[in-house]
């Protein structure tokens, strides 16, 4: 079974509190989302492989390590996932970026795919699928299914807020995928929103409501 990793850090707790607040404006919300994404990326990249090499310091030659170019991919789930991309790329600017467009039908709560563009060679990459919210889990599970069909098999999912229902769905559908989250909230409400959550992440990121 894939692991659930909760990034339980004082900075994360502080920023989550500010992110949740209904008084946080769009600009600050975006900045907080980026900062939390950076903290998630730090934890989620602990086990990525590096190559042994050497480098010349001002004093002598030293043993060194580098991440192999072309081995990392970041895949945001549109549209809210875009709010996390800059945070991850600030830590790994060499990563390639794909996009998956799915939305949750508000009546059936089932995912509907409308766009998919993935990097070439994804089968050999460490893949980081990102979306701020893991709610019902259907959209995330469908996205990971699409990425696996393209050949990827080293996949991690990163989200800012999650709930037990969504975690269960993703772990059941993809038991090989680790989930990294800043907080595990209580539950979903009857409309499929996380409680206490932070509202609709996409609307708050882009000021559309």
Residue, then its C-alpha position, 0 to 999 in steps of 0.5 A: x500500500x502506498x504511504x500517506x505522508x503528512x508534512x507535519x511541520x510548524x511552518x506548514x501548520x502556520x501557512x495552512x491556517x492563513x490559507x484556510x481563512x476566508x479573509x485571505x485575499x487572492x494575492x496572499x492565497x497564491x503566495x501561500x499555495x506556492x510556499x506550501x508546494x515548495x515544502x511538499x516538494x522538499x519532502x517528496x523528492x527525498x528519494x529521487x536518484x542522483x548521479x555521482x560526479x565531481x566538481x572543482x571548488x575554489x580549493x580542490x576537486x570534490x565528490x558531488x551529485x547531480x539529478x539526471x536531466x530529463x528524469x523529473x516530471x510535474x503534472x498539474x491537474x487543471x486548473x487548480x493544480x497550476x497554482x502549485x507548479x511554480x513552487x515545485x519548479x523553484x526546487x527542481x527547475x529542470x523538471x518537465x511539465x505536462x498537463x491533465x485537464x479534468x473536472x468533477x461533475x457537480x451532479x455525479x461527482x465523477x471526473x470528466x477528462x478534457x485535456x491531456x499533454x504529457x512529456x515524452x519519455x515519461x515512462x523513465x521519469x519520477x512523476x509528481x502529480x499535483x492538485x491542491x485538494x484531494x476530496x472525493x479522489x475520483x479526479x486524482x485516481x483518473x489522472x494517475x490512471x491516464x499517466x500510467x497508461x502513458x507508461x509512467x510507473x514512478x508516481x507520487x501525488x502531492x496535495x495541500x489538503x486531503x480527507x480520509x475519503x479521497x485518500x481511501x479512493x486513491x490508495x485503493x485504485x493505486x496502491x503503489x502511489x505515495x500521497x504527500x499532504x499538508x493536512x488530513x481534514x475530517x470528511x467531505x460534506x454532501x456536495x463533495x467539499x472537504x471540511x473544514x477545508x478552504x473552499x474551492x481552491x481554483x476559485x480562490x487562486x484565480x478570483x473567480x468567485 
